[in-house]
Amino acid sequence: MTWTSLQERINQLPLILAGPILRRTEPNAVTVWLALKESRNVTLEIFDTHKKRLFSGSRQTTQFGTHLHIVAVTAKTSSNILLYGDNYLYNLYFGYGETLHQPGVLTPEGSIKNITYPQYELPSFALVPSHLNDVRIIHGSCRKPHGESLDALVAVDKMIKEALEQDPKKRPHQLFLTGDQIYVDDVADALLFMLMDASQTLLGWTERLPDVKNVEELNPGKRNNLATHTAGFTASLSKINTISNLAKSHLFTLGEFLTMYLFAWSDVLWTKPEDFPTFEDVHPDAPRFGRGRTSFREDVGYLQDFQATLKDVRRALANIPTYMIFDDHEITDDWFLNVAWCDRTLNKPLGRRVLQNALLAYAVCQAWGNTPEQFEQGKPGDALLKAAEAWSTSFGITAQHEQEITLRVGLPSLTDIRTSHPRRVTYQEGSLKWHYTVTGPEYEVLVLDTRTWRAFPGQDFDFPALLSVEGCDEQISKVVRPENAKVTLVISPGPVIGLPFLEAVQKIAKSVTEKLGCAAWGFDPEAWGLEETAIERLFARLALRALPAQKSRVIILSGDVHYSFAARLQYLAIRPFQSSHYVETLDAASLQLVVAQFTSSSLKNEAKGLGGSRSLHTKGFVPFRIIKYIPTIEILGWENKGGKELEIGVFYTLVDNTVQHLPWRLKGSPAKVNLVQERDCFRALQITKKPEWWYRIDFLLAKSEKINQLRSSHPVQSYSVKAPLPGQDRKPLLEQYLAMAKNYRDYIGKKGQGKEVVGLNNIGEITFELVNGKEIAVQTLWWRLESCQKGKLLEPFPLTRTEVSLVFDDQNYPMDEVLREVKP
């Protein structure tokens, strides 16, 4: 078989090219996203499980090309008809008598089975339950089509399917995709070849890119010079500032961005695996025995693995409310990293056009479903869609429409950033807001935009503050907390509490590269903990949200880093950072905050080799120590306005057999001390200045589970075992799964292998439980072991369970230890 262009296949394809994807879902409103090959006025109808019609809504598609029409249609009613915890169905109507069941709409023959489960004849969903302990939330990030191994997002299909078979009340209720839903800066040559072909067919026009003088440089594998120099992007800049070839197939045009989303979420546009383009198709001018063929074949193999699970992923996305937020790879690597990055890119016409295209595609394919109210008539999103449609109709050459798109997606100028005080990415009135909130009966969700509300304290290459003061106000402090919210979930694309070892590497890298006169681009130096004002301000604002109750419980869901782990923070304050709130005593009347940091990454982007995620999987939190230990951090802090020298106490040390006491002074605002680092056998500490806040962070081991005999005398008959539902006994089902695994001994016998850090493709499940009278939040990570039978694949399974106590005075994490040197 040979490669066939989409142009030759388009007439045989169904009306729906991608979707339906179920998006924001509330008691009075449901939104579904779709991409169609023809213009339609789409109607969404909501039913109960007895097929009684409840309410509906319609919306006209927005045209982006001859064969590409996109819509996020919302069914809405004035009252709260849908009940928390109940299951519901939906159907879609396209005019001309067309529904999902009509031949040629979803499939050529009219079958709807590809997006439904056997219990229902239509796609279904459940609203979140009324009680927190019944809620089941899924989260994941970082899904690169040619990433190594198999896509963990497919596990959501297994979760829904098995819950509906056993107990529909226990189906997963919400899916949060926390960043890097697509990769635009690291694209396989074969995939770019297919995207360019699909873009040309679907749009019917070719975008003229500024500053591209030689169109041959737009071919797959040839774009690195344009991406790195003409556009100013940094994806190909390595750890020592040399140039790799990573961005050789970076996406540039609007059509490429839009079709990437379609390829990521649907199997419709893909050709058969045996018909994939060959090396000669993609690189017709390459030498017959030249370089690149081996890596090309490897990438194609991973792409075929990705394609193989798309049917199941598509079904899952049609049946679970899904919420999304960007990180950087939807736009480009290290987007808005620091002022130096902005300086490289924002004054370059090609750089600005690519950023604009990426943000427009994100708005249409992700943000529209997150906040459909922003896309109603007269709102910024509606203006954006009209401008985008007009710009596409003009084949991308009308400056007026391009300027409107730039405004609505909020793309700032370099002057805006450099002249703001303090320097930050500035919000433009009339632009879309990417952050948003979701509320349930007993919890709230704050989805943070840590890219377009950044501040840049310090010099051009210094670490960014992921949320400026204005960003914290807008996204946290001004958001009214529901009275019935028992916990606050925060979606931060990057972990707020990061692994100390890796953040230390980033600090060292910055210091070394500064001395060498270059930038540490390749080390991704943008963790929350690297910029101390940002992380202390965040903790303070989250703690203050609990007022007047004094106690706040927060669950942070993150991705980005390509490995998964769990940590716990216990925070107390008499005066939180940059706050006027003040409590006199250091006792229980202090403001209190408990944080469970749950990180799940990547869905499909694990990496072998030294320093890759697989090495963290086997080694854990501190990969290069001979003696294993679980790190703990203890922090005392003072605001210390102005940052001048602050004396906090004394330390006693032995010099020439004489005990000397020396003043202990700090600088900076905030002024902080990590007591774990300061304690040693040769000195004693005494802190005489009362700290304004203090906290401890514990990095947690997965729950130890005793396993009985695994091997049966009979051969394994089935390579699929049902996973335990929330509340079920895990042990017997886990033992069945392990019995099928070749590497089960590693899982049960080694301290690594996912006990501290999961470095294989994974997805996280969040539940809330009461164990021995103690309220806990649980992250259960689903990943795969290797099959003991050649040619068989094991499904993802809930292998790593980590429990985080939400109790403020939990004696397993004593706060009095943090204050033991304080003698004010």
HURA-V414988 format. One record per backbone hydrogen bond with DSSP energy under -1.0 kcal/mol. CO is the residue of the C=O (numbers start at 1). NH is the residue of the N-H. Records with the same first field share a line. If there is no record, write none. Layout:
# HURA-V414988
CO = NH ; NH
This chain:
# HURA-V414988
5 = 8
6 = 9 ; 10
9 = 12
10 = 13
15 = 37
18 = 35
21 = 33
22 = 322
24 = 31
27 = 82
28 = 77
29 = 26
30 = 75
31 = 23
32 = 73
33 = 21
34 = 71
35 = 17 ; 18
36 = 69
40 = 61
42 = 59
43 = 93
44 = 57
45 = 91
46 = 54
47 = 89
48 = 51
52 = 48
55 = 46
57 = 44
59 = 42
62 = 70
65 = 68
68 = 64 ; 65
69 = 36
70 = 62
71 = 34
73 = 32
75 = 30
79 = 81
83 = 86
86 = 127
88 = 125
89 = 47
91 = 45
93 = 43
95 = 98
98 = 94
99 = 102
102 = 105
104 = 15
105 = 16
107 = 104
112 = 115
117 = 120
123 = 90
125 = 88
131 = 134
132 = 135
136 = 173 ; 174
137 = 766
138 = 176
139 = 764
140 = 178
141 = 603
142 = 604
144 = 147
152 = 155
153 = 156
154 = 158
155 = 159
156 = 160
157 = 161
158 = 162
159 = 163
160 = 164
161 = 165
162 = 166
163 = 167
167 = 170
168 = 171
174 = 138
175 = 323
176 = 140
177 = 325
179 = 142
180 = 143
184 = 251
188 = 192
189 = 193
190 = 194
191 = 195
192 = 196
193 = 197
194 = 198
195 = 199
196 = 200
197 = 201
198 = 202
199 = 203
200 = 204
202 = 67
203 = 66
209 = 212
214 = 217
215 = 218
216 = 219
219 = 222
223 = 227
224 = 228
225 = 229 ; 230
226 = 231
227 = 233
234 = 237
236 = 244
238 = 241
242 = 238
245 = 248
247 = 250
248 = 223
253 = 257
254 = 258
255 = 259
256 = 260
257 = 261
258 = 262
259 = 263
260 = 264
261 = 265
262 = 266
272 = 275
273 = 276
278 = 282
279 = 283
283 = 286
287 = 290
292 = 296
293 = 297
294 = 298
295 = 299
296 = 300
297 = 301
298 = 302
299 = 303
300 = 304
301 = 305
302 = 306
303 = 307
304 = 308
307 = 310
309 = 313
310 = 314
311 = 315
312 = 316
313 = 317
314 = 318
316 = 319
317 = 22
321 = 175
323 = 177
328 = 331 ; 332
329 = 184
332 = 335
334 = 337
338 = 342
339 = 343
340 = 344
341 = 345
342 = 346
345 = 348
348 = 352
349 = 353
350 = 354
351 = 355
352 = 356
353 = 357
354 = 358
355 = 359
356 = 360
357 = 361
358 = 362
359 = 363
360 = 364
361 = 365
362 = 366 ; 367
363 = 368
366 = 370
367 = 371
369 = 24
371 = 374
372 = 375
373 = 376
374 = 381
376 = 379
379 = 383
380 = 384
381 = 385
382 = 386
383 = 387
384 = 388
385 = 389
386 = 390
387 = 391
388 = 392
389 = 393
390 = 394
391 = 396
392 = 395
398 = 402
399 = 403
400 = 404
401 = 405
402 = 406
403 = 407
404 = 408
405 = 409
406 = 411
408 = 432
413 = 417
414 = 418
415 = 419
423 = 456
428 = 431
436 = 447
438 = 445
442 = 486
443 = 440
444 = 489
445 = 438
446 = 491
447 = 436
453 = 468
454 = 425
455 = 465
459 = 462
460 = 340
465 = 455
468 = 472
469 = 473
470 = 474
471 = 475
472 = 476 ; 477
473 = 478
482 = 485
487 = 444
488 = 555
489 = 446
490 = 557
491 = 448
493 = 559
499 = 503
500 = 504
501 = 505
502 = 506
503 = 507
504 = 508
505 = 509
506 = 510
507 = 511
508 = 512
509 = 513
510 = 514
511 = 515
512 = 516
513 = 518
519 = 521
520 = 523
521 = 524
524 = 526
527 = 530
528 = 531
531 = 535
532 = 536
533 = 537
534 = 538
535 = 539
536 = 540
537 = 541
538 = 542
539 = 543
540 = 544
543 = 546
544 = 547
546 = 549
550 = 592
552 = 594
553 = 488
554 = 596
555 = 490
556 = 598
557 = 492
558 = 600
559 = 561
564 = 758
565 = 599
566 = 700
567 = 597
568 = 698
569 = 595
570 = 696
571 = 593
572 = 694
573 = 591
574 = 583
576 = 579
587 = 590
591 = 573
592 = 552
593 = 571
594 = 554
595 = 569
596 = 556
597 = 567
598 = 558
602 = 762
603 = 152
604 = 144
607 = 614
609 = 612
612 = 616
613 = 617
614 = 618
615 = 619
616 = 620
617 = 754
622 = 625
631 = 699
633 = 697
634 = 675
635 = 695
636 = 673
637 = 692 ; 693
638 = 671
640 = 643
643 = 668
646 = 666
648 = 688 ; 689
649 = 664
650 = 686
651 = 662
652 = 684
653 = 660
655 = 658
658 = 655
660 = 653
662 = 651
664 = 648 ; 649
666 = 646
671 = 638
673 = 636
674 = 678
675 = 679
682 = 654
684 = 652
686 = 650
687 = 823
692 = 574 ; 575
693 = 637
694 = 572
695 = 635
696 = 570
697 = 633
698 = 568
725 = 728
730 = 734
731 = 735
732 = 736
733 = 737
734 = 738
735 = 739
737 = 740
738 = 741
740 = 788
743 = 747
744 = 748
745 = 749
746 = 750
752 = 755
755 = 702
758 = 564
763 = 782
764 = 139
765 = 780
766 = 137
767 = 778
769 = 776
771 = 774
774 = 771
775 = 806
776 = 769
777 = 804
778 = 767
779 = 802
780 = 765
781 = 799 ; 800
782 = 763
783 = 797
786 = 742
789 = 792
797 = 783 ; 799
800 = 781
801 = 703
802 = 779
804 = 777
810 = 813
817 = 820
819 = 822
821 = 687
